Amino acid sequence: MSKRRIFDIDFPETDAPAGAAVPAGTELEHRRGPMAAAIVENAEALRERQAAEAAIRAENDRLAHEHVRLKKLGLIVDLVPLDQIRVDKLTRDRAQARDPELDELKESIRAIGLSNPIRVEQADEGYELVQGFRRLSAYRELLQETGDHDRYGRIPAGLIARGETLEALYRRMVDENLVRRDISFAEMAELARAYLADPDTPATSIDQAIAQLYGSAGRQKRVYIRNFAALLDRIGGSLHFPEAMPRALGLSLLKRIEREPGRASAVQKALQARPERTDEEELAILRAHADAVAGILEPEPAAKGPKRSGGNPGARTSLRVDCGSGAIARCVATDGRVELRMERDFSAVDRRRLEEAVAAFMAALED
Protein backbone atom coordinates (compact mmCIF):
# COMPACT_ATOMS: atom_id res chain seq x y z
CA MET A 1 0.00 0.00 0.00
CA SER A 2 1.48 3.24 -1.08
CA LYS A 3 1.80 6.26 1.23
CA ARG A 4 -0.70 9.03 0.63
CA ARG A 5 0.86 12.42 0.02
CA ILE A 6 -1.07 15.16 1.86
CA PHE A 7 0.49 18.24 0.22
CA ASP A 8 3.58 19.38 -1.54
CA ILE A 9 5.73 22.35 -0.69
CA ASP A 10 7.57 23.49 -3.70
CA PHE A 11 10.89 24.84 -2.36
CA PRO A 12 12.80 26.26 -5.29
CA GLU A 13 16.42 25.57 -5.72
CA THR A 14 18.23 28.76 -4.77
CA ASP A 15 21.43 29.91 -3.19
CA ALA A 16 19.64 32.70 -1.29
CA PRO A 17 20.07 32.49 2.48
CA ALA A 18 17.18 31.25 4.55
CA GLY A 19 14.70 33.96 5.47
CA ALA A 20 15.93 36.36 2.78
CA ALA A 21 13.22 38.33 1.02
CA VAL A 22 12.39 37.21 -2.52
CA PRO A 23 12.12 40.04 -5.05
CA ALA A 24 8.57 40.40 -6.31
CA GLY A 25 7.96 39.54 -9.95
CA THR A 26 10.99 37.28 -10.29
CA GLU A 27 10.86 33.74 -11.58
CA LEU A 28 11.61 32.53 -8.05
CA GLU A 29 8.56 34.38 -6.79
CA HIS A 30 6.33 32.68 -9.38
CA ARG A 31 7.74 29.22 -8.60
CA ARG A 32 7.14 29.53 -4.83
CA GLY A 33 4.21 27.54 -3.54
CA PRO A 34 1.45 28.91 -1.26
CA MET A 35 2.87 27.41 1.97
CA ALA A 36 6.34 28.85 1.31
CA ALA A 37 4.79 32.25 0.62
CA ALA A 38 2.87 32.07 3.91
CA ILE A 39 6.04 31.23 5.84
CA VAL A 40 7.94 34.13 4.29
CA GLU A 41 5.08 36.57 4.94
CA ASN A 42 4.83 35.42 8.57
CA ALA A 43 8.58 35.88 9.04
CA GLU A 44 8.40 39.39 7.61
CA ALA A 45 5.48 40.29 9.88
CA LEU A 46 7.38 38.93 12.89
CA ARG A 47 10.44 41.02 12.02
CA GLU A 48 8.30 44.15 11.69
CA ARG A 49 6.63 43.46 15.03
CA GLN A 50 9.97 42.93 16.75
CA ALA A 51 11.30 46.17 15.27
CA ALA A 52 8.19 48.07 16.46
CA GLU A 53 8.50 46.59 19.96
CA ALA A 54 12.20 47.54 20.10
CA ALA A 55 11.34 51.12 19.07
CA ILE A 56 8.63 51.33 21.75
CA ARG A 57 11.02 50.02 24.43
CA ALA A 58 13.67 52.54 23.37
CA GLU A 59 11.15 55.40 23.56
CA ASN A 60 9.90 54.25 26.97
CA ASP A 61 13.48 54.11 28.26
CA ARG A 62 14.14 57.60 26.96
CA LEU A 63 10.99 58.98 28.58
CA ALA A 64 11.79 57.22 31.86
CA HIS A 65 15.29 58.71 31.96
CA GLU A 66 13.90 62.14 31.08
CA HIS A 67 11.29 61.83 33.86
CA VAL A 68 13.99 60.96 36.40
CA ARG A 69 16.15 63.86 35.21
CA LEU A 70 13.32 66.38 35.50
CA LYS A 71 12.29 64.98 38.87
CA LYS A 72 15.82 65.43 40.24
CA LEU A 73 15.62 69.06 39.14
CA GLY A 74 12.25 69.48 40.83
CA LEU A 75 10.54 70.24 37.51
CA ILE A 76 7.83 67.60 37.73
CA VAL A 77 4.72 69.33 39.12
CA ASP A 78 1.62 67.60 40.43
CA LEU A 79 -1.39 68.45 42.59
CA VAL A 80 -0.60 67.09 46.06
CA PRO A 81 -3.28 66.71 48.78
CA LEU A 82 -2.65 69.06 51.70
CA ASP A 83 -3.15 66.33 54.29
CA GLN A 84 -0.25 64.35 52.79
CA ILE A 85 2.31 67.15 53.31
CA ARG A 86 4.37 67.19 56.52
CA VAL A 87 6.55 70.08 57.71
CA ASP A 88 8.62 68.44 60.46
CA LYS A 89 11.72 67.19 58.63
CA LEU A 90 13.34 70.62 58.23
CA THR A 91 13.47 73.38 60.80
CA ARG A 92 11.82 76.31 59.06
CA ASP A 93 13.81 79.48 58.48
CA ARG A 94 10.71 81.57 59.03
CA ALA A 95 9.19 82.61 62.35
CA GLN A 96 6.30 80.32 63.22
CA ALA A 97 4.04 83.27 64.12
CA ARG A 98 1.41 84.07 61.50
CA ASP A 99 2.78 86.28 58.75
CA PRO A 100 0.74 89.52 58.56
CA GLU A 101 1.17 89.48 54.77
CA LEU A 102 -0.45 86.07 54.44
CA ASP A 103 -3.83 87.68 53.70
CA GLU A 104 -2.34 89.38 50.64
CA LEU A 105 -1.06 86.04 49.39
CA LYS A 106 -4.48 84.45 49.95
CA GLU A 107 -6.17 87.19 47.92
CA SER A 108 -3.69 86.62 45.10
CA ILE A 109 -4.37 82.86 45.14
CA ARG A 110 -8.12 83.48 45.06
CA ALA A 111 -7.75 85.80 42.08
CA ILE A 112 -5.19 84.06 39.85
CA GLY A 113 -4.18 80.83 41.60
CA LEU A 114 -0.70 79.85 42.74
CA SER A 115 1.95 81.13 40.32
CA ASN A 116 4.94 79.47 42.01
CA PRO A 117 4.47 75.82 43.11
CA ILE A 118 5.85 74.67 46.44
CA ARG A 119 8.61 72.01 46.54
CA VAL A 120 8.16 68.70 48.31
CA GLU A 121 10.25 65.57 48.73
CA GLN A 122 8.54 62.22 48.36
CA ALA A 123 8.61 60.22 51.60
CA ASP A 124 7.53 56.72 52.60
CA GLU A 125 4.11 58.08 53.49
CA GLY A 126 3.19 61.34 51.78
CA TYR A 127 5.57 64.23 51.24
CA GLU A 128 7.96 66.45 53.20
CA LEU A 129 7.83 70.20 52.58
CA VAL A 130 11.10 71.72 51.34
CA GLN A 131 10.08 75.15 50.00
CA GLY A 132 6.87 77.13 50.35
CA PHE A 133 5.77 77.26 53.99
CA ARG A 134 3.81 80.52 53.48
CA ARG A 135 2.13 79.21 50.33
CA LEU A 136 1.14 75.99 52.09
CA SER A 137 -0.17 77.97 55.07
CA ALA A 138 -2.25 80.14 52.73
CA TYR A 139 -3.81 77.08 51.06
CA ARG A 140 -4.63 75.50 54.42
CA GLU A 141 -6.33 78.67 55.64
CA LEU A 142 -8.28 78.99 52.38
CA LEU A 143 -9.44 75.39 52.67
CA GLN A 144 -10.52 75.93 56.27
CA GLU A 145 -12.34 79.17 55.41
CA THR A 146 -14.10 77.98 52.23
CA GLY A 147 -14.38 74.21 52.60
CA ASP A 148 -13.68 74.02 48.85
CA HIS A 149 -11.68 70.79 48.59
CA ASP A 150 -11.80 70.82 44.79
CA ARG A 151 -9.99 74.15 44.62
CA TYR A 152 -7.88 74.27 47.79
CA GLY A 153 -7.66 70.64 48.93
CA ARG A 154 -4.62 70.06 46.70
CA ILE A 155 -1.70 72.38 45.99
CA PRO A 156 0.64 72.53 42.96
CA ALA A 157 3.97 71.07 44.04
CA GLY A 158 7.28 70.37 42.37
CA LEU A 159 8.33 66.82 43.23
CA ILE A 160 11.91 66.34 44.40
CA ALA A 161 13.12 62.75 44.06
CA ARG A 162 14.34 60.92 47.14
CA GLY A 163 18.03 60.72 47.83
CA GLU A 164 19.03 64.36 48.33
CA THR A 165 21.11 64.97 51.43
CA LEU A 166 19.66 66.88 54.36
CA GLU A 167 22.21 69.62 53.69
CA ALA A 168 20.99 69.99 50.08
CA LEU A 169 17.34 70.19 51.20
CA TYR A 170 18.21 72.93 53.70
CA ARG A 171 20.06 74.84 50.99
CA ARG A 172 17.02 74.64 48.72
CA MET A 173 14.84 76.14 51.43
CA VAL A 174 17.35 78.82 52.44
CA ASP A 175 18.32 80.01 48.95
CA GLU A 176 14.71 80.70 47.99
CA ASN A 177 14.25 83.05 50.94
CA LEU A 178 17.64 84.70 50.38
CA VAL A 179 16.49 85.64 46.89
CA ARG A 180 13.34 87.20 48.32
CA ARG A 181 15.61 89.44 50.47
CA ASP A 182 13.10 90.03 53.30
CA ILE A 183 14.15 87.34 55.77
CA SER A 184 15.66 88.80 58.95
CA PHE A 185 19.13 88.10 60.32
CA ALA A 186 17.61 86.69 63.50
CA GLU A 187 15.61 84.14 61.48
CA MET A 188 18.69 83.12 59.52
CA ALA A 189 20.74 82.83 62.71
CA GLU A 190 18.06 80.77 64.43
CA LEU A 191 18.02 78.32 61.53
CA ALA A 192 21.83 78.01 61.68
CA ARG A 193 21.61 77.18 65.40
CA ALA A 194 18.90 74.59 64.77
CA TYR A 195 20.90 73.12 61.89
CA LEU A 196 23.94 72.76 64.16
CA ALA A 197 21.81 71.10 66.85
CA ASP A 198 20.37 68.55 64.39
CA PRO A 199 22.40 65.31 64.76
CA ASP A 200 21.67 64.35 61.14
CA THR A 201 23.49 67.37 59.66
CA PRO A 202 27.27 67.41 59.06
CA ALA A 203 27.91 70.76 60.83
CA THR A 204 30.07 70.66 63.97
CA SER A 205 30.28 74.42 64.66
CA ILE A 206 28.10 77.47 64.12
CA ASP A 207 30.57 78.81 61.55
CA GLN A 208 30.38 75.55 59.62
CA ALA A 209 26.57 75.58 59.80
CA ILE A 210 26.46 79.12 58.42
CA ALA A 211 28.92 78.25 55.65
CA GLN A 212 26.88 75.20 54.61
CA LEU A 213 23.49 76.94 54.74
CA TYR A 214 24.41 80.36 53.38
CA GLY A 215 27.17 79.54 50.93
CA SER A 216 25.51 81.73 48.27
CA ALA A 217 25.42 84.77 50.59
CA GLY A 218 28.20 87.35 50.72
CA ARG A 219 30.92 87.27 53.36
CA GLN A 220 29.58 90.34 55.21
CA LYS A 221 26.11 88.84 55.45
CA ARG A 222 27.53 85.63 56.91
CA VAL A 223 29.37 87.73 59.53
CA TYR A 224 26.09 89.41 60.48
CA ILE A 225 24.38 86.00 60.77
CA ARG A 226 27.21 84.81 63.01
CA ASN A 227 26.78 87.86 65.27
CA PHE A 228 23.03 87.33 65.53
CA ALA A 229 23.62 83.66 66.38
CA ALA A 230 25.88 84.80 69.23
CA LEU A 231 23.18 87.24 70.41
CA LEU A 232 20.51 84.53 70.35
CA ASP A 233 22.80 82.26 72.36
CA ARG A 234 22.73 84.87 75.11
CA ILE A 235 19.12 86.17 75.11
CA GLY A 236 17.26 84.22 72.43
CA GLY A 237 15.14 82.27 74.89
CA SER A 238 13.57 85.49 76.20
CA LEU A 239 12.70 87.03 72.83
CA HIS A 240 9.17 86.86 71.46
CA PHE A 241 9.80 88.71 68.19
CA PRO A 242 13.43 88.14 67.16
CA GLU A 243 12.49 88.46 63.48
CA ALA A 244 11.50 92.11 64.08
CA MET A 245 14.98 93.13 65.29
CA PRO A 246 16.84 95.36 62.79
CA ARG A 247 20.42 94.51 61.96
CA ALA A 248 21.90 97.66 63.51
CA LEU A 249 20.04 97.15 66.79
CA GLY A 250 21.14 93.51 67.04
CA LEU A 251 24.80 94.34 66.43
CA SER A 252 24.73 97.25 68.89
CA LEU A 253 23.09 95.13 71.56
CA LEU A 254 25.60 92.31 71.09
CA LYS A 255 28.55 94.71 71.45
CA ARG A 256 27.22 95.98 74.76
CA ILE A 257 26.48 92.48 76.05
CA GLU A 258 30.03 91.40 75.20
CA ARG A 259 31.48 94.54 76.78
CA GLU A 260 29.50 94.46 80.04
CA PRO A 261 29.27 91.29 82.17
CA GLY A 262 25.75 90.77 83.42
CA ARG A 263 24.13 92.82 80.65
CA ALA A 264 22.57 89.72 79.04
CA SER A 265 20.93 88.82 82.34
CA ALA A 266 19.60 92.36 82.70
CA VAL A 267 18.08 92.24 79.21
CA GLN A 268 16.40 88.91 79.94
CA LYS A 269 14.93 90.21 83.21
CA ALA A 270 13.57 93.32 81.46
CA LEU A 271 11.95 91.16 78.78
CA GLN A 272 10.49 88.69 81.27
CA ALA A 273 8.96 91.57 83.23
CA ARG A 274 6.74 92.31 80.16
CA PRO A 275 5.37 88.89 79.16
CA GLU A 276 2.42 90.37 77.21
CA ARG A 277 4.52 92.82 75.21
CA THR A 278 4.10 93.68 71.55
CA ASP A 279 6.89 93.62 69.00
CA GLU A 280 7.30 97.40 69.28
CA GLU A 281 7.54 97.18 73.08
CA GLU A 282 10.15 94.44 72.81
CA LEU A 283 12.22 96.54 70.43
CA ALA A 284 11.98 99.51 72.80
CA ILE A 285 13.39 97.37 75.63
CA LEU A 286 16.25 96.18 73.45
CA ARG A 287 17.04 99.72 72.28
CA ALA A 288 17.18 100.92 75.87
CA HIS A 289 19.79 98.30 76.71
CA ALA A 290 21.72 98.83 73.49
CA ASP A 291 21.74 102.64 73.52
CA ALA A 292 21.64 103.66 77.19
CA VAL A 293 24.72 104.88 79.03
CA ALA A 294 26.30 102.07 81.07
CA GLY A 295 24.33 101.52 84.26
CA ILE A 296 21.39 103.77 83.28
CA LEU A 297 18.49 102.09 81.51
CA GLU A 298 16.23 104.73 80.06
CA PRO A 299 13.70 104.27 77.27
CA GLU A 300 14.53 105.77 73.91
CA PRO A 301 13.45 109.45 73.95
CA ALA A 302 10.49 110.35 71.81
CA ALA A 303 11.07 112.61 68.83
CA LYS A 304 10.48 116.28 69.59
CA GLY A 305 7.64 118.04 67.84
CA PRO A 306 3.95 118.78 68.11
CA LYS A 307 1.75 116.03 69.47
CA ARG A 308 -0.27 114.12 66.97
CA SER A 309 -3.98 113.56 67.41
CA GLY A 310 -6.43 111.15 65.91
CA GLY A 311 -3.83 108.46 65.17
CA ASN A 312 -4.63 104.80 64.64
CA PRO A 313 -2.22 102.75 66.80
CA GLY A 314 -3.43 99.41 65.48
CA ALA A 315 -3.14 100.25 61.78
CA ARG A 316 -0.39 98.58 59.75
CA THR A 317 0.46 98.67 56.05
CA SER A 318 3.01 96.31 54.45
CA LEU A 319 4.24 96.45 50.89
CA ARG A 320 7.17 95.56 48.65
CA VAL A 321 8.79 98.00 46.24
CA ASP A 322 10.90 97.04 43.22
CA CYS A 323 13.96 99.33 43.36
CA GLY A 324 15.43 98.07 40.09
CA SER A 325 18.32 95.68 39.34
CA GLY A 326 16.51 92.95 41.24
CA ALA A 327 16.54 94.85 44.57
CA ILE A 328 13.32 94.62 46.57
CA ALA A 329 12.55 96.92 49.52
CA ARG A 330 10.05 95.85 52.15
CA CYS A 331 8.14 98.74 53.73
CA VAL A 332 6.13 98.50 56.95
CA ALA A 333 4.13 101.59 57.94
CA THR A 334 2.42 101.96 61.32
CA ASP A 335 1.12 104.86 63.38
CA GLY A 336 4.14 107.14 63.80
CA ARG A 337 6.65 104.81 62.17
CA VAL A 338 7.90 103.85 58.68
CA GLU A 339 10.43 101.05 58.33
CA LEU A 340 12.33 100.04 55.19
CA ARG A 341 14.20 96.76 54.87
CA MET A 342 16.39 95.70 51.99
CA GLU A 343 19.74 94.13 51.20
CA ARG A 344 21.84 97.27 51.61
CA ASP A 345 24.05 98.77 54.30
CA PHE A 346 22.47 102.21 54.79
CA SER A 347 25.04 103.09 57.46
CA ALA A 348 27.59 103.34 54.64
CA VAL A 349 25.58 106.02 52.82
CA ASP A 350 26.86 109.58 53.17
CA ARG A 351 24.94 111.38 55.91
CA ARG A 352 24.03 114.35 53.70
CA ARG A 353 22.71 112.12 50.93
CA LEU A 354 20.68 110.18 53.49
CA GLU A 355 19.17 113.40 54.88
CA GLU A 356 18.30 114.58 51.37
CA ALA A 357 16.66 111.24 50.56
CA VAL A 358 14.55 111.31 53.74
CA ALA A 359 13.56 114.93 53.08
CA ALA A 360 12.54 114.04 49.51
CA PHE A 361 10.57 111.07 50.82
CA MET A 362 8.63 113.23 53.29
CA ALA A 363 8.05 115.92 50.66
CA ALA A 364 6.64 113.30 48.28
CA LEU A 365 4.25 112.12 50.99
CA GLU A 366 3.04 115.71 51.58
CA ASP A 367 2.44 116.19 47.86
Steps between C-alpha positions, in 0.01 A plus 500: 500500500648824392532802731250777440656839439307774684656808336809614324715797585684614199832635634691642207862431457681819595820615658321779690543479877211376707252771592623740231229697324417388146473783247145536374439414136803274466487146371575379853195685626277330241641154578440531877207301629224637728642350823847644434345840431308482829817416693690790345214744565475385863875546547482851357208590727690364801806709413286813467333431834834447672633824352189690619531352850870595514414858397229521768739369768765752394248786519375385841858486629566849370185638662580324828850649510361843412239469778770413754716790381217752529397360837853545637480863390163542669329576168229236522189673639190327631199585716579364847232462772563735792450227759790302350756780552706504821718789619707336775810375317662843460513776757335793326699817442190709555348604832211271587274795590237580238637721225296824481543496121338159467162661426649670194628166375158341556331774297748443218432124504125562492537732202756326277601177675848402614765628258799334669453135610638385833776234510455169677709187542329165463507300824392150600158636589408826329738789446739722696487875438827652376398843366179698535390513864304826449332369185401178676369698798292717266344194333418342836330817622305532174384140529392554860318824414324381182472123537570481125700177474488503120681833483711512817522137614804442277792732429734515197833354608831430333605145586858452617621141466622317808869480569600864550708561810355691793755774433378537139135520612587774750685691229196480273282650771751768601597619151139569404454735795839665444385594151185656643727724715249559783605231747651646818847430637348359818300245298808398304705471819232294672496255210881469515478417872229241437700353212804464727287334769356245254703176537427404138682802352878504440564835677716490814521876569282805446747634243481174307119503518489854362746413223296195396161674513592842364776418255334719234491804732778758513772492764366807685153350524642179646684710762172668595329159529783381724457805726125447526559133585726614785230744618233229494729273701493761775139630500314305232288305746343822631413654163147483363563685173863443397406532132401865560848602621686723250858415417648815655314449828610136525866583439493791746336288767751218453795740536367627831426150629855392415645814658302492826477183713148448625338705223344190339336410830367854536348488151332167573353630827364811325338284232354253749347788696278574193363158400205648305710745300458586134779494245541878528524478880761226473707710262476797737641286783786381282579854383514620859761238584693553178502881503490602867808622684658219704303445819206725402210332323274764355247454221583650164392868504204590286558726202441867576216676325131574527280225636298309250129444544255259350760231426420134447741295716379166368529584130775333297585509130755264340623514144793411276662744259711404198806729514647374173789261425319227690503690833178477700423730795250393763309789658299476822300809599329537838370790706802728542751267337625404151753220465690399186687172468719394212835343421710814541721650769342844549757588767755525218299768318628856535308680774409797279368277223297306756349822639413618149336166419289507818401862434398411143303203631306716747442769237359238262261382771379859559440548128 
